[in-house]
Amino acid sequence: MTTQTLAPRKPINWRRAGAWTLVALALIVTIVPFLWMLRTALSSNHSLASNAANLLPADFSWGAFKRVFGMQSAEEAIAEGGSGADINFWLYLRNSIIFSTVTTAGQVFFSAMAAYAFSRLRWPGRNLVFGLFLATMMVPPIFTALPNFLMIKNLGLLNTFAGLALPFLFMTPFAIFFLRQFFLNMSREVEEAAMLDGAKHLRIFFQIVLPNAAAPLATLAFLTFVGQWNEYFWPLLVGQDENVRVLTVGLGVFKSQSPQGAPDWAGLMAGTIVAALPVLLLFLAFGKRVVNSIGFSGIK
């Protein structure tokens, strides 16, 4: 009889196992808060305290989402444990879309122009100015909030979309650095050929550079839109009027309106989930492009 020799057992790769363990823990830490938000939103406020340790919705109800979308009266909301407060969700959603879209378009456009100037144009002190731009990334935004607020107030732009958007409308250091890295990696041959044909920098920028930079521009637009969508402090300072109140501020006001002495946690979590859906959908659509563009631009 012939005996079969067993293949030697591969040793456990502890480094690989540790890496996968860290990834699993990161996923758990990321996903569990969203699941807990959904569980709270689908619960009745009356049952939340008595079922605090239950992972499933306590006394399942769609009432919180009905309150967010204005499909419940104050009496019905109070009967389900809500605060009875009103949230003008669709108005706040419209304001958030306007604010985020306008500031995103402005930042991407002006940052692209600045990045082109830093990567393609030759002028005295270019590297020094670029270094100063990058140094401003170390300045906390809270330091510039008061000067910006005073400027907007003196211009008479409080409680206007212009006042909300102006401090975010122009270039940012991160956006300039991100696009500059991509522009430096672009081939100069087409641009040089266009210059020989008499094209100026403005025409080259709009007809050659921007079309070839569609991927990083889309990535920057996505990252900027997410940041602006989540902006809270500045819209709270200058957008107190309901007509310009964005969704993040609206949810904060909704939380503070508690006639029964306790916040409407189910309604607040339902509003937070609905407010996060546009960003989650954008990430699902552009997530892979974001990762690829960041890697190509040299940001490690």
C-alpha positions in Angstrom: 0.0 0.0 0.0 1.1 3.5 -0.8 0.8 6.1 1.8 -0.3 9.6 0.8 1.8 12.4 2.2 -0.2 15.2 3.7 0.6 18.7 2.5 2.3 20.7 5.1 -0.2 23.0 7.0 0.3 26.6 6.3 1.3 28.6 9.3 -1.2 31.2 10.5 -0.4 34.7 9.2 -0.9 36.6 12.4 -0.2 40.0 10.8 -2.9 39.4 8.2 -5.3 38.1 10.9 -4.7 41.2 13.0 -5.3 43.4 10.0 -8.7 41.8 9.3 -9.6 42.0 12.9 -9.0 45.7 12.9 -11.1 46.1 9.8 -13.9 44.2 11.4 -13.8 46.3 14.5 -13.7 49.5 12.4 -16.8 48.3 10.5 -18.6 47.5 13.8 -17.8 50.9 15.2 -19.0 52.6 12.0 -22.2 50.6 11.5 -23.5 50.2 15.0 -24.4 53.9 15.5 -26.4 53.9 12.3 -28.3 50.7 13.4 -28.9 52.3 16.8 -30.3 55.4 15.1 -32.6 53.3 13.0 -33.7 51.3 16.1 -34.5 54.6 17.9 -36.4 56.1 15.0 -38.6 53.1 14.7 -39.4 53.0 18.4 -42.1 54.8 20.5 -40.7 57.4 22.9 -42.9 55.9 25.6 -41.0 52.6 25.4 -37.4 53.8 24.9 -36.5 54.2 28.6 -38.0 50.8 29.6 -36.3 49.0 26.7 -32.9 50.8 26.7 -30.9 47.5 26.4 -33.0 46.0 23.6 -31.4 46.0 20.2 -34.8 45.8 18.4 -37.2 48.7 18.1 -39.2 49.3 21.3 -42.9 49.2 20.4 -42.4 49.5 16.6 -43.9 52.6 15.1 -43.6 54.8 12.0 -44.7 57.8 14.0 -41.3 59.5 14.1 -40.9 59.5 10.4 -44.5 60.9 10.1 -43.6 63.7 12.4 -40.5 64.6 10.4 -42.5 64.7 7.1 -45.3 66.7 8.7 -47.9 63.9 8.4 -48.8 64.0 12.1 -50.7 66.6 14.1 -49.3 67.9 17.4 -51.9 66.0 19.4 -51.0 62.7 17.6 -47.3 63.4 18.2 -47.8 64.0 21.9 -49.9 60.9 22.2 -47.0 58.9 20.8 -44.5 60.4 23.1 -43.3 63.1 20.8 -42.7 66.7 21.8 -45.4 68.1 19.6 -42.9 70.5 18.1 -43.0 71.3 14.4 -40.1 70.8 12.0 -40.4 72.4 8.5 -38.4 69.5 7.0 -38.9 70.3 3.3 -38.0 74.0 3.7 -34.8 73.1 5.6 -33.9 70.4 3.1 -34.3 72.9 0.2 -32.1 75.4 2.1 -29.4 72.8 2.7 -29.4 71.8 -1.0 -29.1 75.5 -2.0 -26.3 76.2 0.5 -24.3 73.0 -0.2 -24.6 73.2 -4.0 -23.7 76.9 -4.3 -20.7 76.7 -2.0 -19.5 73.4 -3.7 -19.7 74.9 -7.1 -17.8 78.0 -6.0 -15.1 76.2 -4.1 -14.4 73.7 -7.0 -14.3 76.4 -9.7 -12.1 78.9 -7.9 -9.8 76.2 -6.4 -9.3 74.7 -9.8 -8.2 78.1 -11.1 -5.8 78.6 -8.2 -4.4 75.1 -8.5 -3.8 75.7 -12.2 -1.9 78.9 -11.4 0.2 77.1 -8.8 1.0 74.2 -11.1 1.4 75.7 -14.5 2.1 79.4 -14.3 5.5 80.8 -13.5 5.5 83.9 -11.3 7.8 85.2 -8.4 7.1 83.8 -5.0 4.8 81.1 -6.3 6.1 78.4 -3.9 6.1 80.8 -0.9 2.5 81.7 -1.5 1.5 78.1 -1.9 3.3 77.3 1.4 1.3 80.1 3.1 -1.9 78.7 1.7 -1.1 75.2 3.1 -0.1 76.8 6.5 -3.7 78.1 6.9 -4.9 74.5 7.1 -3.4 74.6 10.7 -5.6 77.5 11.7 -8.8 76.2 13.5 -12.0 77.5 11.8 -13.3 78.9 15.1 -10.5 81.6 15.0 -12.0 83.0 11.7 -15.6 82.7 12.7 -15.8 86.0 14.6 -14.1 88.2 11.9 -16.3 86.6 9.2 -19.4 87.2 11.3 -18.6 90.8 11.8 -17.9 91.2 8.1 -21.2 89.6 7.1 -23.0 91.7 9.7 -21.5 95.0 8.5 -22.4 94.0 4.9 -26.0 93.5 6.0 -26.1 89.9 4.9 -27.3 88.2 8.1 -30.2 85.8 7.5 -29.5 85.6 3.7 -28.1 82.9 1.5 -25.3 85.2 0.5 -24.2 85.5 4.1 -24.3 81.8 4.5 -22.3 81.0 1.4 -19.7 83.8 1.1 -17.1 82.5 3.6 -17.2 79.1 1.8 -17.6 80.3 -1.7 -13.9 80.7 -2.7 -10.8 78.5 -2.7 -9.7 76.3 0.3 -6.2 75.1 1.0 -7.1 71.4 0.8 -8.9 71.8 -2.5 -6.0 73.7 -4.0 -3.5 71.1 -2.8 -5.7 68.2 -4.1 -6.1 69.6 -7.6 -2.5 70.9 -7.8 -1.2 67.4 -7.3 -3.4 66.2 -10.2 -2.4 69.0 -12.5 1.3 68.4 -11.9 0.8 64.8 -13.1 -0.9 65.8 -16.3 1.0 65.8 -19.5 2.1 69.2 -20.8 2.3 68.1 -24.4 -1.2 69.0 -25.4 -1.0 72.3 -23.6 2.3 73.2 -25.3 0.8 72.3 -28.7 -2.2 74.6 -27.9 0.2 77.4 -27.0 2.0 77.0 -30.3 -1.4 77.4 -32.0 -1.9 80.7 -30.2 -4.1 79.6 -27.3 -3.9 81.6 -24.1 -4.0 80.2 -20.6 -7.7 80.9 -20.1 -8.6 78.9 -23.2 -6.3 76.1 -22.2 -7.7 76.0 -18.7 -11.4 75.7 -19.9 -10.9 73.6 -23.0 -8.0 71.2 -22.1 -7.3 71.1 -18.3 -10.9 71.0 -17.0 -12.2 68.3 -19.3 -9.2 66.1 -18.5 -9.6 66.7 -14.8 -13.3 65.6 -14.6 -12.6 62.7 -12.2 -10.7 64.7 -9.5 -13.1 67.6 -9.9 -16.0 65.2 -9.3 -14.2 63.8 -6.3 -13.5 67.3 -4.8 -17.1 68.3 -5.4 -18.3 65.2 -3.5 -16.0 65.8 -0.6 -16.9 69.5 -0.5 -20.7 68.8 -0.7 -20.5 66.4 2.2 -18.6 68.9 4.3 -21.0 71.7 3.5 -24.1 69.5 4.1 -22.8 68.7 7.6 -21.9 72.4 8.4 -23.6 73.5 11.6 -21.8 76.3 13.4 -21.7 79.0 10.7 -25.3 78.5 9.5 -26.3 78.7 13.2 -24.5 82.1 13.6 -25.9 83.8 10.5 -29.0 81.9 9.5 -31.4 82.2 12.4 -34.3 83.1 10.2 -36.4 80.1 9.3 -36.4 81.0 5.6 -32.6 80.4 5.4 -32.3 77.8 8.2 -30.5 74.7 7.0 -31.3 71.1 8.0 -28.6 70.6 10.6 -29.7 73.8 12.4 -33.3 72.8 12.0 -32.7 69.5 13.7 -30.9 71.2 16.6 -33.9 73.6 17.0 -36.3 70.6 16.9 -34.3 68.9 19.7 -34.5 71.9 21.9 -38.3 72.2 21.5 -39.4 69.9 24.3 -42.8 70.9 25.8 -42.9 67.6 27.7 -39.5 68.0 29.3 -37.6 65.5 27.2 -36.4 65.6 23.6 -38.3 63.7 21.0 -35.5 61.2 20.5 -37.4 59.0 18.0 -38.3 62.0 15.9 -34.8 63.4 16.1 -33.2 60.1 15.0 -35.7 59.8 12.1 -34.8 63.3 10.9 -31.1 62.6 11.2 -31.5 59.4 9.1 -33.4 61.2 6.4 -30.9 64.1 6.4 -28.0 61.6 6.0 -29.6 59.7 3.1 -28.5 62.1 0.3 -24.9 61.9 1.5 -25.0 58.1 1.8 -26.4 57.8 -1.7 -23.7 60.1 -3.1 -21.1 58.0 -1.3 -22.5 54.8 -2.8 -22.4 56.3 -6.2 -19.0 58.0 -6.1 -17.1 56.2 -3.3 -14.8 54.2 -5.6 -14.0 57.3 -7.6 -13.1 59.2 -4.5 -10.6 56.5 -3.4 -9.0 56.2 -6.8 -8.7 60.0 -7.3 -7.2 60.5 -3.9 -4.6 57.8 -4.5 -3.8 59.2 -8.0 -3.3 62.7 -6.6 -0.6 61.5 -4.3 -2.4 61.9 -1.0 -1.4 59.0 1.2 
